[in-house]
């Protein structure tokens, strides 16, 4: 028995900004695209695509705001450009950030393309909100952003703590090329160094603070990822059968590269159960984020050193 043909997509219609966003959201919803690369729903993603394609700021007032651009007319040629962008989003299933070549994290714009994962780390909000500032102090001078990707966490760290020097490191030369664009874009060449490294292999330190959003997706979850996530470099996502392959090596090697006052902030996403199975009895602090209290953890050098010497 042959499969039923897919239902036709609703046409992208409208001659105002608001109408195009509404129509675009309906089209994205009907196509069943997946979100999670800067937006969480069809309405927000449609607004992003329409505003970007029309050259309007992403914070352009919409809806009932007094200065709303909701009813701003859009010329026919611009309508066609918007329609083409939505067609590309749906047909390729690429994240919108790859189509627009831009992603925002904590209100800061970053360049991104297919050479690096789309930035969305929860560590960014902890940096901005001071979520682990109590663990830092006057001895915090050298910060490592391991698995830096497009360099967004390194940039945010340099912005948040003007007195520190930051190194962004990655195993991927392609990702580091993207990170270089962002370091230069934000004028932080004098504060951020970029280093090619397989884990901590070429990073002797000492590091007072290590930030790491590593590949941690377990094999079962990797197999179920929607196309939008498969458009990203697999190297930045896949963490082995239980998601802990990179993390095992990192926790084993990190203490020797950290002074006693140092801490490691590690994002593990939805892998807490696998983390606690892999590292039983390791004392960590779970940090509160917008996604909950089990996505990002902090572990001190002393806790890691003691743990590793007792297993």
C-alpha positions as CSV (number, residue, x, y, z in Angstrom):
1,X,0.0,0.0,0.0
2,X,1.5,3.3,-1.0
3,X,1.9,6.2,1.4
4,X,-0.7,9.0,1.2
5,X,0.6,12.1,-0.4
6,X,1.6,14.9,1.9
7,X,-0.9,17.6,2.5
8,X,-0.2,20.7,0.5
9,X,1.3,23.6,2.4
10,X,-0.8,26.7,2.9
11,X,0.4,29.5,0.7
12,X,2.5,32.3,2.2
13,X,0.2,35.3,1.8
14,X,-0.1,38.9,3.0
15,X,1.1,42.4,2.1
16,X,2.0,43.6,5.6
17,X,4.7,42.5,8.1
18,X,2.1,41.1,10.5
19,X,0.2,39.1,7.8
20,X,3.5,37.6,6.5
21,X,4.4,36.5,10.0
22,X,1.0,34.9,10.6
23,X,1.0,33.2,7.2
24,X,4.6,32.1,7.7
25,X,3.9,30.6,11.1
26,X,1.0,28.6,9.6
27,X,3.3,27.3,6.9
28,X,6.0,26.3,9.4
29,X,3.4,24.6,11.6
30,X,1.8,22.7,8.7
31,X,5.3,21.5,7.5
32,X,6.1,20.1,10.9
33,X,9.5,21.7,11.2
34,X,11.4,21.4,14.5
35,X,12.5,24.4,16.6
36,X,15.1,24.8,19.3
37,X,17.9,26.8,17.6
38,X,16.9,30.2,19.0
39,X,13.2,29.9,19.0
40,X,10.7,27.4,20.5
41,X,7.6,27.9,18.3
42,X,6.4,28.7,14.8
43,X,5.3,32.2,15.6
44,X,8.6,33.4,17.0
45,X,10.5,31.7,14.1
46,X,8.3,33.2,11.5
47,X,8.8,36.7,13.0
48,X,12.6,36.1,13.0
49,X,12.6,35.0,9.3
50,X,10.3,37.8,8.1
51,X,12.1,40.6,10.0
52,X,15.5,39.4,8.9
53,X,14.5,39.0,5.3
54,X,13.1,42.6,5.3
55,X,16.2,44.0,7.0
56,X,14.3,45.0,10.1
57,X,15.8,44.6,13.6
58,X,14.7,41.5,15.4
59,X,13.4,43.6,18.3
60,X,11.1,45.5,16.0
61,X,7.8,46.3,17.9
62,X,4.9,44.1,16.8
63,X,1.4,43.4,17.9
64,X,-0.4,46.2,19.9
65,X,2.7,48.3,20.6
66,X,2.1,52.0,19.8
67,X,5.0,52.0,17.4
68,X,4.2,48.5,16.0
69,X,5.3,47.6,12.5
70,X,2.6,45.0,12.4
71,X,0.7,46.9,9.6
72,X,3.7,48.1,7.7
73,X,3.1,47.4,4.0
74,X,5.6,45.1,2.2
75,X,6.2,45.5,-1.5
76,X,5.5,42.5,-3.9
77,X,9.2,41.9,-4.6
78,X,10.0,41.8,-0.8
79,X,7.0,39.4,-0.3
80,X,8.6,37.1,-2.8
81,X,11.9,37.1,-1.0
82,X,10.2,36.3,2.3
83,X,8.3,33.4,0.6
84,X,11.6,32.0,-0.8
85,X,13.2,32.1,2.6
86,X,10.3,30.1,4.1
87,X,10.5,27.6,1.3
88,X,14.2,27.1,2.0
89,X,13.6,26.7,5.7
90,X,11.0,24.0,5.0
91,X,12.7,22.1,2.2
92,X,16.2,22.0,3.7
93,X,15.2,21.7,7.3
94,X,18.2,23.8,8.2
95,X,18.0,25.8,11.4
96,X,17.0,29.4,10.8
97,X,20.3,30.5,12.2
98,X,22.2,28.8,9.3
99,X,19.9,30.6,6.8
100,X,20.3,34.0,8.3
101,X,23.9,33.5,9.3
102,X,23.2,34.9,12.7
103,X,22.2,33.7,16.2
104,X,21.6,35.7,19.4
105,X,22.6,34.6,22.9
106,X,21.8,36.8,25.9
107,X,21.0,39.7,23.5
108,X,24.4,39.5,21.8
109,X,24.6,38.7,18.1
110,X,26.9,36.0,16.8
111,X,27.8,34.9,13.3
112,X,27.2,31.2,12.7
113,X,27.2,28.8,9.7
114,X,27.2,25.0,9.2
115,X,30.8,24.7,10.4
116,X,29.8,25.2,14.0
117,X,26.8,24.2,16.2
118,X,24.1,26.9,16.6
119,X,24.9,28.6,20.0
120,X,22.2,28.0,22.6
121,X,24.2,27.0,25.7
122,X,22.4,27.5,29.1
123,X,25.9,28.5,30.5
124,X,25.3,31.8,28.7
125,X,22.5,32.8,31.0
126,X,24.5,31.7,34.0
127,X,27.3,34.0,32.9
128,X,24.9,36.9,32.4
129,X,23.0,36.4,35.6
130,X,26.0,35.7,37.8
131,X,24.7,32.1,38.4
132,X,28.1,30.9,39.7
133,X,29.9,34.1,40.6
134,X,30.0,33.0,44.3
135,X,32.5,30.4,43.2
136,X,34.8,32.9,41.5
137,X,37.1,35.4,43.2
138,X,40.2,37.5,42.9
139,X,42.2,34.5,41.8
140,X,40.1,34.0,38.8
141,X,42.2,35.2,35.9
142,X,42.4,32.5,33.3
143,X,39.2,31.2,31.8
144,X,38.9,28.3,29.3
145,X,35.9,27.8,27.1
146,X,36.4,24.2,26.0
147,X,34.4,23.0,22.9
148,X,34.0,26.7,22.1
149,X,32.2,26.2,18.7
150,X,31.4,29.6,17.3
151,X,33.1,31.3,20.3
152,X,29.9,32.6,21.9
153,X,30.6,31.6,25.5
154,X,34.2,32.9,25.2
155,X,32.9,36.2,24.0
156,X,30.2,36.4,26.8
157,X,32.8,35.5,29.4
158,X,35.2,38.2,28.2
159,X,32.3,40.7,28.3
160,X,31.1,39.7,31.8
161,X,34.6,39.6,33.4
162,X,36.8,42.4,31.9
163,X,39.7,41.4,34.2
164,X,40.1,37.9,32.8
165,X,41.9,36.4,29.8
166,X,39.9,33.8,27.9
167,X,40.9,30.9,25.7
168,X,38.4,29.3,23.4
169,X,39.4,25.8,22.3
170,X,37.9,23.3,19.9
171,X,38.9,20.1,18.1
172,X,37.4,21.5,14.9
173,X,39.5,24.0,12.8
174,X,36.2,24.9,11.0
175,X,34.5,25.8,14.2
176,X,37.5,27.9,15.3
177,X,37.4,29.8,12.0
178,X,33.8,30.8,12.9
179,X,34.9,31.7,16.4
180,X,37.5,34.0,14.9
181,X,34.8,35.9,13.1
182,X,33.0,36.5,16.4
183,X,36.0,37.4,18.4
184,X,37.0,40.0,15.8
185,X,33.4,41.2,15.4
186,X,33.2,42.1,19.1
187,X,36.7,43.5,19.2
188,X,38.1,41.0,21.7
189,X,41.2,39.9,19.9
190,X,43.3,41.2,22.8
191,X,41.3,39.3,25.5
192,X,40.4,36.0,23.7
193,X,42.9,33.5,22.3
194,X,41.7,30.6,20.1
195,X,43.4,27.2,20.4
196,X,43.0,24.0,18.4
197,X,42.9,21.1,20.8
198,X,41.5,17.6,21.2
199,X,39.9,18.0,24.7
200,X,42.6,19.3,27.0
201,X,45.5,17.8,25.1
202,X,47.2,21.1,24.2
203,X,45.8,23.1,27.1
204,X,48.1,22.7,30.1
205,X,46.6,25.7,32.0
206,X,46.4,26.3,34.8
207,X,42.8,27.3,34.4
208,X,40.9,29.1,37.1
209,X,37.5,28.5,35.4
210,X,36.7,26.0,32.8
211,X,33.4,26.4,30.9
212,X,32.4,23.4,28.8
213,X,29.3,22.6,26.6
214,X,30.6,19.3,25.2
215,X,29.1,16.7,22.9
216,X,26.8,14.8,25.3
217,X,23.9,13.4,23.4
218,X,23.6,9.7,23.9
219,X,23.4,7.3,21.0
220,X,19.7,6.6,21.3
221,X,18.8,10.3,21.4
222,X,21.2,11.0,18.4
223,X,19.3,8.4,16.3
224,X,16.0,10.2,17.1
225,X,17.2,13.8,16.3
226,X,15.1,15.8,13.8
227,X,16.7,17.0,10.6
228,X,17.4,20.5,12.0
229,X,19.8,19.0,14.6
230,X,21.3,16.7,12.0
231,X,22.3,19.7,10.0
232,X,24.8,20.6,12.7
233,X,28.2,19.0,13.0
234,X,27.8,15.6,14.6
235,X,31.1,16.0,16.3
236,X,29.6,18.8,18.5
237,X,26.6,16.6,19.5
238,X,27.4,12.9,19.8
239,X,28.7,11.8,23.2
240,X,28.8,8.0,22.7
241,X,26.4,5.3,23.9
242,X,25.6,7.1,27.2
243,X,26.6,10.6,26.2
244,X,29.6,10.6,28.6
245,X,32.6,9.7,26.4
246,X,34.0,13.2,26.2
247,X,33.1,14.0,29.8
248,X,34.9,10.9,31.2
249,X,38.1,12.1,29.7
250,X,37.6,15.7,30.7
251,X,36.9,14.9,34.3
252,X,39.9,12.6,34.5
253,X,42.3,15.1,33.0
254,X,41.0,18.4,34.3
255,X,42.2,18.4,38.0
256,X,45.9,18.4,37.0
257,X,45.2,21.6,34.9
258,X,43.3,23.5,37.6
259,X,44.6,25.1,40.9
260,X,42.8,24.3,44.1
261,X,40.5,27.3,43.9
262,X,39.3,26.4,40.3
263,X,35.9,25.2,39.2
264,X,34.5,23.5,36.1
265,X,31.0,24.5,34.8
266,X,29.7,21.7,32.6
267,X,26.5,21.5,30.6
268,X,25.0,18.0,30.2
269,X,21.5,18.7,28.9
270,X,19.1,15.9,29.6
271,X,21.8,13.4,30.6
272,X,21.7,13.7,34.4
273,X,20.8,10.1,34.9
274,X,23.7,9.0,32.7
275,X,26.0,11.4,34.4
276,X,25.2,10.1,37.9
277,X,25.6,6.6,36.7
278,X,29.0,7.3,35.2
279,X,30.2,9.3,38.2
280,X,28.5,8.0,41.3
281,X,29.4,9.8,44.5
282,X,31.0,12.8,42.7
283,X,29.8,15.9,44.7
284,X,28.6,18.6,42.3
285,X,26.4,21.7,42.5
286,X,23.4,21.8,40.1
287,X,22.9,25.3,38.8
288,X,19.4,26.7,38.3
289,X,18.7,27.6,34.7
290,X,15.6,28.5,32.6
291,X,15.5,24.8,31.6
292,X,15.6,23.5,35.2
293,X,18.2,22.5,37.8
294,X,19.6,19.4,36.2
295,X,21.1,20.7,32.9
296,X,24.3,22.4,34.1
297,X,26.5,21.5,37.0
298,X,29.5,22.9,38.7
299,X,32.3,20.9,40.3
300,X,35.3,22.1,42.2
301,X,38.9,21.1,41.5
302,X,39.2,19.7,45.0
303,X,36.0,17.6,44.7
304,X,37.3,16.2,41.4
305,X,40.8,15.5,42.7
306,X,39.4,13.7,45.8
307,X,36.9,11.7,43.8
308,X,39.4,10.5,41.3
309,X,41.9,9.5,44.0
310,X,39.2,7.4,45.7
311,X,37.9,5.3,42.8
